[in-house]
Structure formats: C-alpha cells, structure tokens
Amino acid sequence: MSDTINIVPAFGKKRDVAKLLGCCLRSVDYYMDRGCPYYKLGHKSVRFDMDEVRDWVKQKHKRRRGGEQ
C-alpha cells in the first residue's frame, strides 16, 4: 500500500491556483483583478508563486471562529 502526497509546485498556473483554493478558473481571474499576486510571462501566460497566493488569501480573508460576525 502506498500513500500519495499532493505536492504543490512553487510556481503554478491558473488551474493550480483553482485547485489550491477549490474554485473555478473564472474565480482565479476575479481574484487576479482583486489583487492576487501573479507574474505575467509574455502576452498571455501567467504564473503564480503559490506561497504568495496563500499569504494573499490569509491576508484578505481573515479566519473567523464560529459565531463571529
């Protein structure tokens, strides 16, 4: 029996960010418009530093405890 470990690459594509955040590609575009950090490579390609994305999410979406508003 072997255990599989999901390893997230240091830099990822939109689909990697979508998988990390559990959202669709259109949501990643929305997050990019709202300030999610990314690097533009050429005319169409973008890459994301996955650690920067995690930090951005933590900063923008503070964790709340149950019952807090």
C-alpha positions as semicolon CSV with decimal commas, in nm:
position;residue;x (nm);y (nm);z (nm)
1;M;0,000;0,000;0,000
2;S;0,140;0,340;-0,089
3;D;0,038;0,678;0,041
4;T;0,010;0,959;-0,210
5;I;0,116;1,308;-0,118
6;N;-0,013;1,609;-0,307
7;I;0,280;1,840;-0,369
8;V;0,201;2,190;-0,491
9;P;0,470;2,336;-0,716
10;A;0,645;2,657;-0,610
11;F;0,507;2,828;-0,921
12;G;0,179;2,728;-1,073
13;K;-0,071;2,802;-1,345
14;K;-0,429;2,920;-1,306
15;R;-0,553;2,563;-1,278
16;D;-0,310;2,502;-0,989
17;V;-0,444;2,807;-0,804
18;A;-0,801;2,693;-0,872
19;K;-0,719;2,351;-0,729
20;L;-0,547;2,504;-0,427
21;L;-0,842;2,731;-0,350
22;G;-1,115;2,490;-0,457
23;C;-1,261;2,726;-0,714
24;C;-1,304;2,758;-1,091
25;L;-1,073;2,933;-1,339
26;R;-1,311;3,230;-1,368
27;S;-1,278;3,284;-0,994
28;V;-0,899;3,293;-1,032
29;D;-0,942;3,570;-1,294
30;Y;-1,165;3,755;-1,046
31;Y;-0,903;3,719;-0,771
32;M;-0,635;3,848;-1,009
33;D;-0,846;4,158;-1,071
34;R;-0,878;4,198;-0,694
35;G;-0,504;4,188;-0,632
36;C;-0,399;3,823;-0,613
37;P;-0,025;3,829;-0,692
38;Y;0,090;3,681;-1,023
39;Y;0,367;3,712;-1,278
40;K;0,293;3,783;-1,643
41;L;0,510;3,591;-1,887
42;G;0,475;3,713;-2,240
43;H;0,139;3,811;-2,387
44;K;-0,094;3,552;-2,235
45;S;0,091;3,333;-1,986
46;V;0,077;3,398;-1,613
47;R;0,236;3,212;-1,323
48;F;0,163;3,227;-0,955
49;D;0,401;3,189;-0,663
50;M;0,184;2,953;-0,458
51;D;0,324;3,080;-0,126
52;E;0,232;3,437;-0,224
53;V;-0,118;3,323;-0,317
54;R;-0,160;3,152;0,022
55;D;-0,037;3,464;0,203
56;W;-0,273;3,685;-0,001
57;V;-0,572;3,466;0,082
58;K;-0,482;3,467;0,452
59;Q;-0,448;3,845;0,450
60;K;-0,766;3,916;0,253
61;H;-0,988;3,656;0,414
62;K;-0,929;3,654;0,787
63;R;-1,016;3,329;0,960
64;R;-1,323;3,355;1,180
65;R;-1,436;3,142;1,464
66;G;-1,786;3,000;1,469
67;G;-2,049;3,260;1,562
68;E;-1,830;3,567;1,500
69;Q;-1,951;3,826;1,252
